[in-house]
C-alpha cells in the first residue's frame, strides 16, 4: 500500500508540470507567483534597425517585450534602460520603466535572456522575469519563470 501511494504521489507531481515543448511555440510566465499566464496569440518582429518586439495576448492581458537587439544575450530592464516590458490588462498598463512610489521605493526591473535566434527556421527562444508598475507607481505587476519558446519571427 505504501508503494501505491508513493507511485500516485510521484505521478501527480510529474504529470502536473507544464511542459513548454508540448505547447510550442509559446509565450508564457508565472504572474504574481501563482497564475500561469499563457498567450493564445503571439508574434515576434525583427526591425531593420535590429530591434526585436515580442507581443502576446491571452485575450485579457497583453505583454510587449521590446529589446534593442535580436541577438543572444541578456538584457536588463528598468527605468531609463533601452529594454522594456509592458503588460496591459483592462485600463491598467504596467511598465518596467516605472518605479513604485511607496517607501522603501520598489524599482521596475528584471531581465530578458535570448538563448537562441535560429535564422534557418526563423524562431527565437529565451526567458524573462520582471517587476513593473503603473504610471502612478502604486499598482504593480510581477512575472517570473517567463519563457518564449520556438516563437516564429518575421523581419520587416
C-alpha positions, 0 to 999 in steps of 0.5 A, spaced: 500 500 500 505 504 501 508 503 494 501 505 491 501 511 494 508 513 493 507 511 485 500 516 485 504 521 489 510 521 484 505 521 478 501 527 480 507 531 481 510 529 474 504 529 470 502 536 473 508 540 470 507 544 464 511 542 459 513 548 454 515 543 448 508 540 448 505 547 447 510 550 442 511 555 440 509 559 446 509 565 450 508 564 457 510 566 465 508 565 472 504 572 474 504 574 481 507 567 483 501 563 482 497 564 475 500 561 469 499 566 464 499 563 457 498 567 450 493 564 445 496 569 440 503 571 439 508 574 434 515 576 434 518 582 429 525 583 427 526 591 425 531 593 420 534 597 425 535 590 429 530 591 434 526 585 436 518 586 439 515 580 442 507 581 443 502 576 446 495 576 448 491 571 452 485 575 450 485 579 457 492 581 458 497 583 453 505 583 454 510 587 449 517 585 450 521 590 446 529 589 446 534 593 442 537 587 439 535 580 436 541 577 438 543 572 444 544 575 450 541 578 456 538 584 457 536 588 463 530 592 464 528 598 468 527 605 468 531 609 463 534 602 460 533 601 452 529 594 454 522 594 456 516 590 458 509 592 458 503 588 460 496 591 459 490 588 462 483 592 462 485 600 463 491 598 467 498 598 463 504 596 467 511 598 465 518 596 467 520 603 466 516 605 472 518 605 479 513 604 485 512 610 489 511 607 496 517 607 501 522 603 501 521 605 493 520 598 489 524 599 482 521 596 475 526 591 473 528 584 471 531 581 465 530 578 458 535 572 456 535 570 448 538 563 448 537 562 441 535 566 434 535 560 429 535 564 422 534 557 418 527 556 421 526 563 423 524 562 431 527 565 437 527 562 444 529 565 451 526 567 458 524 573 462 522 575 469 520 582 471 517 587 476 513 593 473 508 598 475 503 603 473 504 610 471 502 612 478 507 607 481 502 604 486 499 598 482 504 593 480 505 587 476 510 581 477 512 575 472 517 570 473 519 563 470 517 567 463 519 563 457 518 564 449 519 558 446 520 556 438 516 563 437 516 564 429 519 571 427 518 575 421 523 581 419 520 587 416 
